[in-house]
């Protein structure tokens, strides 16, 4: 039986399988982007794939804290589109 990698959602603090989360990355240049592959270089933070988690992260500024930079509004809009399909 294979071990399933778990990661913690920065908004809800839930431990979930890595495949059920969205990874947001800040690279060395300070660019912030969504990482659908989970393999981009840089500092990563994970969010649960739900609108509630995205709203909670925005309200609590938990993405800002975990990536230690200001997260632009466009990233939250992109995350919402990503969740809605």
C-alpha positions in Angstrom: 0.0 0.0 0.0 1.4 3.4 -1.0 1.6 6.3 1.3 -0.6 9.2 0.3 1.2 12.6 0.7 -0.8 14.9 2.9 -0.6 18.7 3.0 -2.3 21.3 5.2 -4.6 23.9 3.8 -3.5 27.4 4.9 -7.1 28.6 5.2 -8.9 25.8 7.0 -5.8 24.0 8.6 -7.2 20.6 7.4 -4.8 17.8 6.5 -5.8 16.6 3.1 -4.3 14.5 0.3 -2.1 16.7 -1.9 -4.2 15.9 -5.0 -7.3 17.5 -3.4 -5.5 20.9 -2.9 -4.5 23.8 -5.1 -0.8 24.9 -4.8 0.0 28.6 -5.0 3.7 29.4 -5.6 5.9 32.3 -5.2 9.1 32.0 -7.2 12.5 33.6 -6.7 11.5 36.7 -8.7 8.5 37.2 -6.4 5.9 36.2 -9.0 2.8 34.5 -7.6 1.0 31.9 -9.7 -1.2 28.8 -9.4 0.6 25.5 -9.9 -1.7 22.9 -11.3 1.2 20.4 -11.7 2.5 20.8 -8.1 6.1 20.8 -9.4 7.0 24.5 -10.0 10.0 25.8 -8.2 9.5 28.2 -5.3 7.7 28.6 -2.0 4.3 26.8 -2.1 1.1 27.1 -0.1 -1.8 24.8 -0.4 -5.6 25.7 -0.5 -8.6 23.4 -0.4 -10.5 23.3 -3.7 -13.5 25.2 -2.4 -14.8 28.7 -2.7 -15.2 28.9 1.1 -11.5 28.1 1.6 -10.5 30.8 -0.9 -12.8 33.4 0.7 -11.4 32.4 4.2 -7.8 32.7 3.0 -8.6 36.1 1.5 -10.3 37.3 4.7 -7.6 35.9 7.1 -4.8 36.9 4.8 -3.4 33.4 5.3 -1.8 33.2 1.8 -0.1 36.5 2.4 1.4 35.1 5.7 2.5 31.8 4.3 4.1 33.3 1.2 5.2 36.4 3.1 4.1 38.9 0.5 1.0 40.7 -0.7 -1.3 38.6 -2.8 -2.9 40.5 -5.7 -6.7 40.3 -6.2 -6.2 38.7 -9.6 -4.8 35.5 -8.0 -8.0 35.1 -5.9 -10.1 35.6 -9.0 -8.0 33.0 -10.8 -8.4 30.6 -7.9 -12.2 31.0 -8.0 -12.2 30.3 -11.8 -9.9 27.3 -11.2 -12.3 25.8 -8.6 -15.5 26.4 -10.7 -13.9 24.7 -13.6 
